[in-house]
Amino acid sequence: MEPSEAIAMLRHPALTNGAPGTWADLGSGQGVFTQALASLLPAGSQIMAIDTDASALLKIPQSNSIPISTLVADFTRSLSLPQLKGILMANSFHYVQDQEGFLHGVKQYLQPGGWLLMVEYDMIRGNPWVPYPVSFSALQELFSKAGFSVPEKIGERRSIYNRSIMYSCIAQLG
């Protein structure tokens, strides 16, 4: 995915307006969406890129204005994180088997009114690359059960890999 496409998938007033804050990118990989997020956040913000692949984290370039720190860790396990303004999960939530339980647990990392930003495949049947898919309609129900607002769809695009639609959405805690 080109950087401009990743930026378009994330662009939302919750990111670009308001006070700076700390965000975490859970399952960041090589940082395509980490960089997109960095380009949208206000100056003074910071991002923690978290992934189990240390070599992928080393490939994340530093942003010109937003500091990006890295942490080698499994985001499905307990993490020691500061209170976050938001969490980005771009193509990583589909690796979580207990998605509802995970959403309840991730709330501890968010400050009141914090944001959860997701990019996922709108599909029902899993495969080796997307073992636990979550359609947008299923995600709406999961977010509601976990105490988040109804997710607002930001964008959609066709995946080049499996002919499915990728969607991005954002929801607020509380």
C-alpha positions in Angstrom: 0.0 0.0 0.0 1.3 3.4 -0.9 1.7 5.9 2.0 -1.0 8.2 0.5 -3.4 5.3 0.5 -2.7 4.5 4.1 -3.1 8.1 5.1 -6.5 8.3 3.3 -7.6 5.1 5.2 -6.9 6.8 8.5 -7.7 10.5 8.0 -10.3 11.6 10.6 -10.9 14.8 12.6 -10.3 12.8 15.9 -6.6 12.5 14.7 -6.0 15.9 13.2 -7.9 18.1 15.6 -7.4 18.7 19.3 -4.5 18.3 21.7 -1.5 16.1 21.1 -1.3 12.7 22.8 0.3 9.3 22.9 -0.9 6.6 20.6 0.1 2.9 20.3 0.2 1.0 17.0 -0.5 -2.6 18.0 0.9 -5.1 15.5 2.7 -2.3 13.6 4.9 -4.5 11.4 7.2 -2.3 9.3 5.2 0.7 10.1 3.2 1.6 6.9 0.2 2.7 9.0 2.5 4.0 11.9 3.9 6.5 9.4 0.4 7.4 8.1 -0.7 8.0 11.7 2.3 10.1 12.4 1.5 12.3 9.4 -2.0 13.0 10.7 -1.4 13.6 14.4 -0.8 17.1 15.8 2.7 18.2 16.8 3.7 17.1 20.3 2.1 13.7 19.8 4.1 10.5 20.0 3.6 6.9 18.9 4.6 3.6 20.3 4.9 0.9 17.6 4.5 -2.6 19.1 5.1 -5.9 17.3 6.7 -9.3 18.0 9.0 -8.9 15.0 12.0 -6.9 16.1 13.4 -6.8 12.6 10.2 -5.3 11.3 10.3 -2.6 14.0 13.8 -1.7 13.0 12.5 -0.8 9.5 10.1 1.9 10.8 11.6 5.3 9.8 11.4 8.2 12.2 8.8 10.8 11.4 9.9 14.4 10.9 7.6 15.7 13.6 6.2 12.8 15.7 8.6 10.7 17.7 8.1 6.9 17.2 9.4 4.5 19.8 9.3 0.7 19.4 8.5 -2.2 21.7 9.1 -5.8 20.9 6.0 -7.5 22.5 2.9 -9.5 21.9 0.1 -7.1 22.0 -2.4 -9.8 23.1 -0.6 -10.1 26.4 -0.5 -7.5 29.2 1.6 -4.5 28.4 3.0 -1.7 30.5 1.8 1.4 28.6 1.0 5.0 29.6 -2.5 6.2 29.3 -3.1 6.5 25.6 -5.1 9.0 23.6 -5.6 6.3 21.0 -4.8 2.8 19.7 -4.3 1.9 16.1 -4.7 -1.7 14.9 -4.1 -2.0 11.2 -4.5 -5.5 9.9 -3.7 -7.0 13.3 -7.1 -7.5 15.0 -7.7 -10.5 12.8 -4.9 -12.3 14.7 -6.8 -12.1 18.0 -8.9 -15.2 18.7 -10.9 -13.8 21.7 -11.8 -10.5 20.1 -14.5 -9.4 22.6 -12.2 -10.2 25.5 -9.4 -8.4 23.9 -11.5 -5.2 23.4 -12.5 -5.3 27.1 -8.9 -5.6 28.1 -7.5 -2.9 25.8 -9.7 -0.3 27.5 -7.3 -0.2 30.4 -4.7 1.5 28.1 -7.0 4.2 26.9 -7.6 7.5 28.7 -11.3 8.4 29.2 -12.7 9.2 25.7 -9.7 7.5 24.0 -9.9 6.3 20.5 -9.6 2.9 18.8 -8.7 3.1 15.1 -8.9 -0.1 13.0 -8.1 -1.2 9.5 -9.5 -4.7 8.7 -10.8 -7.0 6.0 -14.5 -7.0 5.6 -14.8 -10.8 5.4 -16.3 -13.7 7.3 -14.3 -16.8 6.4 -10.8 -17.0 7.7 -7.6 -18.1 6.0 -4.0 -18.6 7.0 -3.3 -14.9 6.6 -6.5 -13.7 8.3 -7.3 -16.4 10.8 -10.0 -14.5 12.8 -11.6 -12.1 10.3 -14.1 -9.5 11.5 -16.6 -7.9 9.2 -17.6 -4.3 9.8 -21.0 -5.4 11.0 -19.5 -7.9 13.4 -17.1 -5.2 14.6 -20.0 -2.9 15.3 -21.5 -5.5 17.7 -18.1 -6.2 19.3 -17.4 -2.5 20.0 -20.9 -2.1 21.5 -20.4 -5.0 23.9 -17.0 -3.7 24.9 -18.2 -0.2 25.8 -17.1 1.7 22.7 -19.2 4.0 20.6 -20.6 2.8 17.3 -17.6 2.7 15.0 -17.6 5.3 12.2 -16.4 3.9 8.9 -13.6 6.2 7.5 -12.7 4.5 4.3 -12.8 1.4 2.1 -10.5 0.0 -0.6 -10.1 -3.3 -2.4 -7.3 -5.5 -1.2 -4.8 -6.5 -3.8 -4.3 -9.9 -2.1 -7.7 -11.6 -1.6 -10.3 -9.6 -3.5 -11.9 -8.6 -0.3 -12.7 -5.1 0.9 -10.5 -3.4 3.5 -12.2 -0.9 5.8 -11.1 1.5 8.3 -13.1 2.8 11.2 -12.8 4.7 14.5 -14.7 4.4 17.8 -14.4 6.2 21.1 -14.3 4.7 24.6 -17.3 5.4 26.7 
